[in-house]
């Protein structure tokens, strides 16, 4: 399961990180708590942020204590970032927050009859 999460994170980051860096991020992100607060879909405050993989005005991809998180919206910009403290603040119109989940291990039949 960890191997699949590592591969998904590597793919989501678009090759920005090496596999070794992804392993380090996963190891350290599992040890932090994570909290998010969304005010009127225009101000998002997060804690437990390990790294920001990439961003533009429509999408922000980051790694949290609960795994990779993708924020989608319009006119998004990062107001404040402090990775040492694990804090991030985003402003703009937030339309979607989605966490990457590890795919179930094994194929369909192994999960069915496992």
Secondary structure, 3 states (H helix, E strand, C coil): CHHHHHHHHHHHCCCCCCHHHHHHHHHHHCCCCCEEEEECCCEEEEECEEEEEEECCCEEEEEECCEEEEEEEEEEEEEEEECCCCEEEEEEEEEEEEECCCCCCCCHHHHHHC
